Amino acid sequence: MRGFPPIQIFLLGLLFGLLAIPLVQLTGQAVSTHGGDERSAQSKNDSPDEVPSASSSPSAEGQKTAVLVRVRYAHKPLKISLKDAARELLIQPDLSASPLEVESQLLIRQEGNELSLEAIWPENTPDTALTVEIEPDGREARRETVWSRGADLSEILTFIW
């Protein structure tokens, strides 16, 4: 004896509906809590009629933050330079060992930072990789790897936090 198809379809739809409720709650909460960042957390704490002052909120340009800069290389360069606009981040780097680690200050911009990387190797050095890792205080580290062609390298690296 077979069942009545309209009742079976109704029971199947009811079962899917009951399963959908917890699935929507689980996936909806995961997106709202996991996908949040500092800006959304800050905007939740601000009331709508409160105007943030210039001293309490980051400017449109960004915030100057202490950063740890790591540079890894397979072949020791003769000279290396990493600049944010005209400001050198690697002041008197010690190139004797890889990775090179330097603490510096960087103006973190909302649209990202474009850094100019230049390096020079001795003649007859094979093409080599150079990795720049920047870790600002309170933010995740970002890393870019570039390859040299010949004895010199000149690249623009973009870091977005």
TIRO-2110 file (N, C-alpha, C; in Angstrom, 1 decimal):
// TIRO-2110
0.8, -1.2, 0.0, N, 1, A
0.0, 0.0, 0.0, CA, 1, A
0.9, 1.2, 0.0, C, 1, A
0.6, 2.2, -0.9, N, 2, A
1.4, 3.4, -1.0, CA, 2, A
0.7, 4.5, -0.3, C, 2, A
1.5, 5.5, 0.1, N, 3, A
1.0, 6.7, 0.8, CA, 3, A
0.4, 7.7, -0.2, C, 3, A
-0.2, 8.7, 0.4, N, 4, A
-0.9, 9.7, -0.4, CA, 4, A
0.2, 10.8, -0.7, C, 4, A
0.5, 11.0, -2.0, N, 5, A
1.6, 11.9, -2.4, CA, 5, A
1.5, 13.3, -1.9, C, 5, A
0.4, 14.0, -1.8, N, 6, A
0.3, 15.3, -1.3, CA, 6, A
0.7, 15.4, 0.2, C, 6, A
0.4, 14.3, 1.0, N, 7, A
0.8, 14.3, 2.4, CA, 7, A
2.3, 14.1, 2.5, C, 7, A
2.8, 13.2, 1.7, N, 8, A
4.3, 12.9, 1.7, CA, 8, A
5.1, 14.2, 1.3, C, 8, A
4.6, 14.9, 0.3, N, 9, A
5.3, 16.2, -0.1, CA, 9, A
5.2, 17.2, 1.1, C, 9, A
4.0, 17.3, 1.7, N, 10, A
3.9, 18.2, 2.8, CA, 10, A
4.8, 17.8, 4.0, C, 10, A
4.9, 16.6, 4.3, N, 11, A
5.8, 16.1, 5.4, CA, 11, A
7.3, 16.4, 5.1, C, 11, A
7.6, 16.2, 3.8, N, 12, A
9.0, 16.4, 3.4, CA, 12, A
9.3, 17.9, 3.4, C, 12, A
8.4, 18.8, 3.0, N, 13, A
8.6, 20.2, 3.1, CA, 13, A
8.7, 20.7, 4.5, C, 13, A
7.9, 20.1, 5.4, N, 14, A
7.9, 20.4, 6.8, CA, 14, A
9.3, 20.0, 7.4, C, 14, A
9.8, 18.9, 7.1, N, 15, A
11.1, 18.4, 7.5, CA, 15, A
12.2, 19.3, 7.1, C, 15, A
12.2, 19.7, 5.8, N, 16, A
13.2, 20.7, 5.3, CA, 16, A
13.1, 22.0, 6.0, C, 16, A
11.9, 22.5, 6.3, N, 17, A
11.7, 23.8, 7.0, CA, 17, A
12.2, 23.7, 8.4, C, 17, A
12.0, 22.6, 9.1, N, 18, A
12.5, 22.5, 10.4, CA, 18, A
14.1, 22.4, 10.5, C, 18, A
14.7, 21.8, 9.4, N, 19, A
16.1, 21.8, 9.4, CA, 19, A
16.7, 23.1, 8.9, C, 19, A
15.9, 23.9, 8.2, N, 20, A
16.4, 25.2, 7.7, CA, 20, A
16.6, 26.2, 8.8, C, 20, A
15.7, 26.1, 9.8, N, 21, A
15.8, 27.1, 10.9, CA, 21, A
17.1, 27.1, 11.6, C, 21, A
17.6, 26.0, 12.1, N, 22, A
19.0, 26.0, 12.8, CA, 22, A
20.1, 26.3, 11.8, C, 22, A
20.0, 25.9, 10.5, N, 23, A
21.0, 26.2, 9.5, CA, 23, A
21.1, 27.7, 9.3, C, 23, A
20.0, 28.4, 9.2, N, 24, A
20.0, 29.8, 9.0, CA, 24, A
20.6, 30.5, 10.2, C, 24, A
20.3, 30.1, 11.4, N, 25, A
20.8, 30.7, 12.6, CA, 25, A
22.3, 30.4, 12.7, C, 25, A
22.8, 29.2, 12.4, N, 26, A
24.2, 29.0, 12.4, CA, 26, A
25.0, 29.8, 11.4, C, 26, A
24.6, 29.8, 10.2, N, 27, A
25.3, 30.5, 9.1, CA, 27, A
25.2, 32.0, 9.3, C, 27, A
24.0, 32.4, 9.7, N, 28, A
23.8, 33.9, 9.9, CA, 28, A
24.7, 34.4, 11.0, C, 28, A
24.9, 33.7, 12.1, N, 29, A
25.7, 34.2, 13.2, CA, 29, A
27.2, 34.1, 12.8, C, 29, A
27.6, 33.1, 12.1, N, 30, A
29.0, 32.9, 11.7, CA, 30, A
29.4, 34.1, 10.8, C, 30, A
28.6, 34.5, 9.9, N, 31, A
28.9, 35.7, 9.1, CA, 31, A
29.0, 36.9, 9.9, C, 31, A
28.1, 37.2, 10.8, N, 32, A
28.1, 38.5, 11.5, CA, 32, A
29.2, 38.5, 12.6, C, 32, A
29.5, 37.5, 13.2, N, 33, A
30.6, 37.6, 14.2, CA, 33, A
32.0, 37.3, 13.7, C, 33, A
32.1, 36.5, 12.7, N, 34, A
33.4, 36.2, 12.1, CA, 34, A
33.9, 37.3, 11.1, C, 34, A
32.9, 37.8, 10.4, N, 35, A
33.3, 38.8, 9.4, CA, 35, A
33.5, 40.2, 9.9, C, 35, A
33.3, 40.4, 11.2, N, 36, A
33.5, 41.8, 11.7, CA, 36, A
35.0, 42.1, 11.8, C, 36, A
35.3, 43.4, 11.7, N, 37, A
36.6, 43.9, 11.8, CA, 37, A
36.6, 45.1, 12.8, C, 37, A
37.7, 45.7, 13.0, N, 38, A
37.8, 46.8, 13.9, CA, 38, A
36.9, 48.0, 13.6, C, 38, A
36.7, 48.3, 12.3, N, 39, A
35.9, 49.4, 11.9, CA, 39, A
34.4, 49.1, 12.2, C, 39, A
33.9, 47.9, 12.0, N, 40, A
32.6, 47.6, 12.3, CA, 40, A
32.3, 47.5, 13.8, C, 40, A
33.3, 47.0, 14.5, N, 41, A
33.2, 46.9, 15.9, CA, 41, A
33.1, 48.3, 16.5, C, 41, A
33.9, 49.2, 16.0, N, 42, A
33.9, 50.6, 16.5, CA, 42, A
32.6, 51.3, 16.1, C, 42, A
32.1, 51.0, 14.9, N, 43, A
30.8, 51.7, 14.5, CA, 43, A
29.7, 51.2, 15.4, C, 43, A
29.7, 49.9, 15.8, N, 44, A
28.7, 49.4, 16.7, CA, 44, A
28.7, 50.1, 18.0, C, 44, A
29.9, 50.5, 18.5, N, 45, A
30.0, 51.2, 19.8, CA, 45, A
29.6, 52.6, 19.7, C, 45, A
29.7, 53.3, 18.6, N, 46, A
29.3, 54.7, 18.4, CA, 46, A
27.8, 54.8, 18.3, C, 46, A
27.3, 55.8, 19.0, N, 47, A
25.9, 56.1, 18.9, CA, 47, A
25.6, 56.9, 17.6, C, 47, A
24.4, 56.8, 17.0, N, 48, A
24.2, 57.5, 15.8, CA, 48, A
24.3, 59.1, 15.9, C, 48, A
23.9, 59.7, 17.1, N, 49, A
24.0, 61.1, 17.2, CA, 49, A
25.3, 61.6, 17.7, C, 49, A
26.2, 60.7, 18.0, N, 50, A
27.6, 61.1, 18.5, CA, 50, A
28.5, 61.3, 17.3, C, 50, A
29.1, 62.5, 17.2, N, 51, A
30.1, 62.8, 16.2, CA, 51, A
31.5, 62.5, 16.7, C, 51, A
32.2, 61.6, 16.1, N, 52, A
33.5, 61.3, 16.6, CA, 52, A
34.5, 62.5, 16.4, C, 52, A
35.3, 62.7, 17.4, N, 53, A
36.2, 63.8, 17.4, CA, 53, A
37.5, 63.4, 16.6, C, 53, A
38.2, 64.4, 16.2, N, 54, A
39.4, 64.1, 15.4, CA, 54, A
40.5, 63.4, 16.2, C, 54, A
40.5, 63.5, 17.5, N, 55, A
41.5, 62.9, 18.3, CA, 55, A
41.2, 61.4, 18.6, C, 55, A
39.9, 61.1, 18.6, N, 56, A
39.5, 59.7, 19.0, CA, 56, A
39.4, 58.8, 17.8, C, 56, A
39.2, 59.3, 16.6, N, 57, A
39.1, 58.4, 15.4, CA, 57, A
40.2, 58.6, 14.4, C, 57, A
40.6, 57.6, 13.7, N, 58, A
41.7, 57.7, 12.7, CA, 58, A
41.3, 58.7, 11.6, C, 58, A
42.2, 59.4, 11.2, N, 59, A
41.9, 60.4, 10.1, CA, 59, A
41.8, 59.6, 8.8, C, 59, A
41.4, 60.4, 7.8, N, 60, A
41.2, 59.7, 6.5, CA, 60, A
42.5, 59.2, 5.9, C, 60, A
43.6, 59.8, 6.4, N, 61, A
44.9, 59.4, 6.0, CA, 61, A
45.4, 58.1, 6.6, C, 61, A
44.9, 57.8, 7.8, N, 62, A
45.3, 56.6, 8.6, CA, 62, A
45.9, 56.9, 9.9, C, 62, A
46.5, 55.9, 10.5, N, 63, A
47.2, 56.1, 11.8, CA, 63, A
48.6, 55.7, 11.7, C, 63, A
49.5, 56.4, 12.4, N, 64, A
50.9, 56.0, 12.4, CA, 64, A
51.0, 54.9, 13.5, C, 64, A
51.6, 53.7, 13.1, N, 65, A
51.6, 52.6, 13.9, CA, 65, A
53.0, 52.0, 13.9, C, 65, A
53.4, 51.4, 15.0, N, 66, A
54.7, 50.7, 15.1, CA, 66, A
54.5, 49.4, 14.3, C, 66, A
55.5, 49.1, 13.4, N, 67, A
55.5, 47.9, 12.6, CA, 67, A
56.8, 47.2, 12.7, C, 67, A
56.7, 45.9, 12.6, N, 68, A
57.9, 45.0, 12.5, CA, 68, A
58.1, 44.6, 11.0, C, 68, A
59.2, 45.0, 10.4, N, 69, A
59.5, 44.7, 9.0, CA, 69, A
60.5, 43.6, 8.9, C, 69, A
60.1, 42.5, 8.2, N, 70, A
61.0, 41.3, 8.0, CA, 70, A
61.3, 41.2, 6.5, C, 70, A
62.5, 41.1, 6.2, N, 71, A
62.9, 40.9, 4.8, CA, 71, A
63.7, 39.6, 4.7, C, 71, A
63.3, 38.6, 3.9, N, 72, A
64.0, 37.3, 3.7, CA, 72, A
64.5, 37.3, 2.3, C, 72, A
65.7, 36.7, 2.2, N, 73, A
66.3, 36.6, 0.9, CA, 73, A
67.2, 35.4, 0.9, C, 73, A
67.4, 34.8, -0.3, N, 74, A
68.3, 33.6, -0.4, CA, 74, A
69.7, 34.0, -0.7, C, 74, A
69.9, 35.1, -1.4, N, 75, A
71.2, 35.6, -1.8, CA, 75, A
71.3, 37.0, -1.1, C, 75, A
72.4, 37.2, -0.4, N, 76, A
72.6, 38.5, 0.3, CA, 76, A
72.8, 39.6, -0.7, C, 76, A
71.9, 40.6, -0.6, N, 77, A
72.0, 41.8, -1.5, CA, 77, A
73.1, 42.7, -1.0, C, 77, A
73.6, 43.6, -1.9, N, 78, A
74.6, 44.6, -1.5, CA, 78, A
73.8, 45.8, -0.9, C, 78, A
72.7, 46.1, -1.4, N, 79, A
71.9, 47.2, -0.9, CA, 79, A
70.4, 46.9, -1.0, C, 79, A
69.6, 47.4, 0.0, N, 80, A
68.2, 47.2, 0.0, CA, 80, A
67.5, 48.4, 0.6, C, 80, A
66.4, 48.8, 0.0, N, 81, A
65.7, 50.0, 0.4, CA, 81, A
64.2, 49.7, 0.3, C, 81, A
63.4, 50.1, 1.3, N, 82, A
62.0, 49.9, 1.4, CA, 82, A
61.4, 51.3, 1.9, C, 82, A
60.7, 52.0, 1.0, N, 83, A
60.2, 53.3, 1.3, CA, 83, A
58.7, 53.4, 1.2, C, 83, A
58.2, 54.2, 2.1, N, 84, A
56.7, 54.6, 2.1, CA, 84, A
56.8, 56.0, 1.7, C, 84, A
56.3, 56.3, 0.5, N, 85, A
56.5, 57.7, -0.1, CA, 85, A
58.0, 58.0, -0.2, C, 85, A
58.4, 59.0, 0.6, N, 86, A
59.9, 59.3, 0.6, CA, 86, A
60.5, 58.9, 1.8, C, 86, A
59.8, 58.2, 2.7, N, 87, A
60.4, 57.8, 4.0, CA, 87, A
60.9, 56.4, 4.0, C, 87, A
62.2, 56.3, 4.4, N, 88, A
62.9, 55.0, 4.4, CA, 88, A
62.4, 54.2, 5.6, C, 88, A
62.0, 52.9, 5.4, N, 89, A
61.6, 52.1, 6.6, CA, 89, A
62.8, 51.2, 7.1, C, 89, A
63.7, 50.9, 6.2, N, 90, A
64.9, 50.1, 6.6, CA, 90, A
66.1, 51.0, 6.8, C, 90, A
66.3, 51.6, 8.0, N, 91, A
67.4, 52.5, 8.2, CA, 91, A
68.6, 51.7, 8.7, C, 91, A
69.7, 51.8, 8.0, N, 92, A
70.9, 51.1, 8.2, CA, 92, A
70.7, 49.6, 8.5, C, 92, A
70.2, 48.9, 7.5, N, 93, A
69.9, 47.5, 7.7, CA, 93, A
71.2, 46.6, 7.8, C, 93, A
71.1, 45.6, 8.7, N, 94, A
72.2, 44.7, 8.8, CA, 94, A
71.9, 43.5, 7.9, C, 94, A
72.6, 43.4, 6.7, N, 95, A
72.3, 42.4, 5.7, CA, 95, A
73.1, 41.1, 5.9, C, 95, A
73.7, 41.0, 7.1, N, 96, A
74.5, 39.8, 7.3, CA, 96, A
73.7, 38.5, 7.4, C, 96, A
72.5, 38.5, 7.8, N, 97, A
71.7, 37.3, 8.0, CA, 97, A
70.3, 37.5, 7.5, C, 97, A
69.7, 36.5, 7.0, N, 98, A
68.3, 36.5, 6.6, CA, 98, A
67.5, 35.7, 7.7, C, 98, A
66.4, 36.2, 8.2, N, 99, A
65.7, 37.4, 7.8, CA, 99, A
66.2, 38.6, 8.5, C, 99, A
66.1, 39.7, 7.8, N, 100, A
66.5, 41.0, 8.4, CA, 100, A
65.2, 41.5, 9.1, C, 100, A
65.3, 42.0, 10.3, N, 101, A
64.2, 42.5, 11.1, CA, 101, A
64.5, 43.9, 11.6, C, 101, A
63.5, 44.8, 11.3, N, 102, A
63.7, 46.2, 11.7, CA, 102, A
62.3, 46.7, 12.2, C, 102, A
62.4, 47.4, 13.3, N, 103, A
61.2, 48.0, 13.9, CA, 103, A
61.1, 49.4, 13.3, C, 103, A
59.9, 49.9, 12.9, N, 104, A
59.8, 51.2, 12.3, CA, 104, A
58.4, 51.7, 12.6, C, 104, A
58.0, 52.9, 12.0, N, 105, A
56.7, 53.4, 12.1, CA, 105, A
56.2, 53.5, 10.7, C, 105, A
54.9, 53.3, 10.5, N, 106, A
54.2, 53.3, 9.2, CA, 106, A
52.9, 53.9, 9.4, C, 106, A
52.5, 54.8, 8.5, N, 107, A
51.2, 55.4, 8.5, CA, 107, A
50.3, 54.5, 7.7, C, 107, A
49.4, 53.8, 8.5, N, 108, A
48.5, 52.8, 7.9, CA, 108, A
47.3, 53.5, 7.3, C, 108, A
47.2, 53.3, 6.0, N, 109, A
46.1, 53.9, 5.2, CA, 109, A
44.9, 52.9, 5.0, C, 109, A
43.7, 53.4, 5.0, N, 110, A
42.6, 52.5, 4.8, CA, 110, A
42.6, 51.9, 3.4, C, 110, A
43.1, 52.6, 2.4, N, 111, A
43.1, 52.1, 1.0, CA, 111, A
44.3, 51.2, 0.8, C, 111, A
45.2, 51.1, 1.8, N, 112, A
46.4, 50.3, 1.6, CA, 112, A
47.6, 51.2, 1.5, C, 112, A
48.8, 50.5, 1.7, N, 113, A
50.1, 51.2, 1.6, CA, 113, A
50.8, 50.7, 0.4, C, 113, A
51.4, 51.6, -0.4, N, 114, A
52.2, 51.2, -1.6, CA, 114, A
53.7, 51.6, -1.2, C, 114, A
54.5, 50.5, -1.1, N, 115, A
55.9, 50.7, -0.7, CA, 115, A
56.8, 50.4, -1.9, C, 115, A
57.8, 51.2, -2.0, N, 116, A
58.8, 51.1, -3.0, CA, 116, A
59.9, 50.2, -2.5, C, 116, A
60.2, 49.1, -3.2, N, 117, A
61.3, 48.2, -2.8, CA, 117, A
62.3, 48.2, -3.9, C, 117, A
63.6, 48.4, -3.5, N, 118, A
64.7, 48.4, -4.4, CA, 118, A
65.8, 47.6, -3.7, C, 118, A
66.5, 46.7, -4.5, N, 119, A
67.6, 45.9, -4.0, CA, 119, A
68.6, 45.7, -5.2, C, 119, A
69.9, 45.6, -4.7, N, 120, A
71.0, 45.4, -5.7, CA, 120, A
71.8, 44.2, -5.2, C, 120, A
72.1, 43.3, -6.1, N, 121, A
72.9, 42.1, -5.8, CA, 121, A
74.2, 42.2, -6.5, C, 121, A
75.2, 41.4, -6.1, N, 122, A
76.5, 41.4, -6.9, CA, 122, A
76.2, 40.8, -8.3, C, 122, A
77.1, 41.2, -9.2, N, 123, A
77.0, 40.6, -10.6, CA, 123, A
77.0, 39.1, -10.5, C, 123, A
76.4, 38.4, -11.5, N, 124, A
76.4, 37.0, -11.6, CA, 124, A
75.6, 36.3, -10.5, C, 124, A
74.8, 37.1, -9.8, N, 125, A
73.8, 36.4, -8.8, CA, 125, A
72.6, 35.9, -9.6, C, 125, A
72.2, 34.7, -9.4, N, 126, A
71.1, 34.2, -10.1, CA, 126, A
69.8, 34.9, -9.7, C, 126, A
68.7, 34.8, -10.5, N, 127, A
67.5, 35.3, -10.1, CA, 127, A
67.1, 34.8, -8.7, C, 127, A
66.6, 35.6, -7.9, N, 128, A
66.4, 35.2, -6.5, CA, 128, A
65.1, 35.9, -6.0, C, 128, A
64.5, 35.2, -5.0, N, 129, A
63.3, 35.8, -4.4, CA, 129, A
63.6, 36.6, -3.2, C, 129, A
62.8, 37.6, -3.0, N, 130, A
62.9, 38.5, -1.8, CA, 130, A
61.5, 38.6, -1.2, C, 130, A
61.4, 38.3, 0.1, N, 131, A
60.1, 38.4, 0.7, CA, 131, A
60.1, 39.5, 1.7, C, 131, A
59.1, 40.4, 1.7, N, 132, A
58.9, 41.5, 2.6, CA, 132, A
57.6, 41.2, 3.4, C, 132, A
57.8, 41.1, 4.7, N, 133, A
56.6, 40.9, 5.6, CA, 133, A
56.5, 42.1, 6.6, C, 133, A
55.3, 42.6, 6.7, N, 134, A
55.1, 43.8, 7.6, CA, 134, A
54.0, 43.4, 8.6, C, 134, A
54.3, 43.6, 9.8, N, 135, A
53.4, 43.2, 10.9, CA, 135, A
53.1, 44.4, 11.8, C, 135, A
52.0, 45.2, 11.5, N, 136, A
51.7, 46.3, 12.4, CA, 136, A
51.2, 45.8, 13.7, C, 136, A
51.3, 46.7, 14.8, N, 137, A
50.8, 46.4, 16.1, CA, 137, A
49.3, 46.3, 16.0, C, 137, A
48.7, 45.2, 16.5, N, 138, A
47.2, 45.1, 16.5, CA, 138, A
46.6, 44.6, 15.2, C, 138, A
47.4, 44.3, 14.2, N, 139, A
46.9, 43.8, 12.9, CA, 139, A
47.6, 42.6, 12.5, C, 139, A
47.0, 41.9, 11.5, N, 140, A
47.7, 40.7, 11.0, CA, 140, A
48.9, 41.1, 10.1, C, 140, A
49.8, 40.2, 10.0, N, 141, A
51.0, 40.4, 9.2, CA, 141, A
50.6, 40.2, 7.7, C, 141, A
51.2, 41.0, 6.8, N, 142, A
51.0, 40.8, 5.4, CA, 142, A
52.4, 40.6, 4.8, C, 142, A
52.4, 39.8, 3.7, N, 143, A
53.7, 39.4, 3.1, CA, 143, A
53.6, 39.4, 1.6, C, 143, A
54.7, 39.9, 0.9, N, 144, A
54.7, 39.9, -0.5, CA, 144, A
56.1, 39.3, -0.9, C, 144, A
56.1, 38.5, -1.9, N, 145, A
57.4, 37.9, -2.4, CA, 145, A
57.5, 38.4, -3.9, C, 145, A
58.7, 38.8, -4.2, N, 146, A
59.0, 39.3, -5.6, CA, 146, A
60.3, 38.6, -6.0, C, 146, A
60.5, 38.4, -7.3, N, 147, A
61.7, 37.8, -7.9, CA, 147, A
62.5, 38.8, -8.6, C, 147, A
63.8, 38.8, -8.4, N, 148, A
64.7, 39.7, -9.2, CA, 148, A
65.0, 39.1, -10.5, C, 148, A
65.3, 40.0, -11.4, N, 149, A
65.8, 39.6, -12.8, CA, 149, A
67.1, 40.3, -13.0, C, 149, A
68.2, 39.6, -12.9, N, 150, A
69.5, 40.2, -13.0, CA, 150, A
70.0, 40.6, -11.6, C, 150, A
70.8, 41.7, -11.6, N, 151, A
71.4, 42.1, -10.4, CA, 151, A
70.6, 43.2, -9.6, C, 151, A
69.5, 43.6, -10.2, N, 152, A
68.8, 44.6, -9.4, CA, 152, A
67.3, 44.3, -9.5, C, 152, A
66.6, 45.0, -8.5, N, 153, A
65.1, 44.8, -8.4, CA, 153, A
64.5, 46.1, -8.0, C, 153, A
63.4, 46.5, -8.6, N, 154, A
62.7, 47.7, -8.3, CA, 154, A
61.2, 47.4, -8.5, C, 154, A
60.5, 47.3, -7.4, N, 155, A
59.1, 46.9, -7.4, CA, 155, A
58.3, 47.9, -6.5, C, 155, A
57.0, 47.9, -6.8, N, 156, A
56.0, 48.6, -5.9, CA, 156, A
55.2, 47.5, -5.3, C, 156, A
55.2, 47.5, -3.9, N, 157, A
54.4, 46.4, -3.2, CA, 157, A
53.2, 47.1, -2.6, C, 157, A
52.1, 46.5, -2.6, N, 158, A
50.9, 47.0, -2.0, CA, 158, A
50.4, 46.1, -0.8, C, 158, A
50.3, 46.7, 0.3, N, 159, A
49.9, 46.0, 1.5, CA, 159, A
48.5, 46.6, 2.0, C, 159, A
47.5, 45.8, 2.2, N, 160, A
46.2, 46.2, 2.6, CA, 160, A
45.9, 45.5, 3.9, C, 160, A
45.5, 46.3, 4.9, N, 161, A
45.1, 45.7, 6.2, CA, 161, A
43.7, 45.8, 6.4, C, 161, A
END
